[in-house]
């Protein structure tokens, strides 16, 4: 049985959704970042980086969201990650785009908002960070104006991670205005039964980005 270490609403939510999508048995352990649970000695033995998600398969920890999702979906033979060829390449490209391009610009924005003390400097730096975030959402909108989902006609894990990140909108100093096609995908993905089940399990009352 798998064991998932997660923080409510963080990127680990994508793994939580994936586990429900796969129908795999698992135990979910709330390791809330805001409560310092990722910095305890016990957790740091599992992940010295002090980050979630971590997925335990038996006694083996798997770290980093992209690696966890690829491993899990391959092992469980989920259609959220095609098994080969160009469909798999497209699904992986957009999954990694979410994980390694979109996610970090949000992290940078949160960091700036937290550590920069000078108001004028903070405003200028946050404005630049928000411009980059908007450019990524414009890229997603352009992609989704041509096809149903990021990787083609079917929902993949990339769309689920995109939907998780979109709900961080409320943590930004200025909310992002999503385009109509991004909003369409956010509504569709957030209403999937597995997504709703993961939200409930993490104590998240409602998905707000698609409202």
Secondary structure, DSSP 8 states (H G I E B T S, - for coil): -EEEEE-TTSTHHHHHHHHHHHT--EEEEE--GGGTGGGSHHHHHH-TT--S-EEEETTEEEESHHHHHHHHHHHTT-TTS-SSHHHHHHHHHHHHHIIIIIHHHHHHHHHHHHH---HHHHHHHHHHHHHHHHHHHHHHHHHHTTSSBTTBSS--HHHHHHHHHHGGGGGSSS-----HHHHHHHHHHHTSHHHHHHHHHTT-----TT-
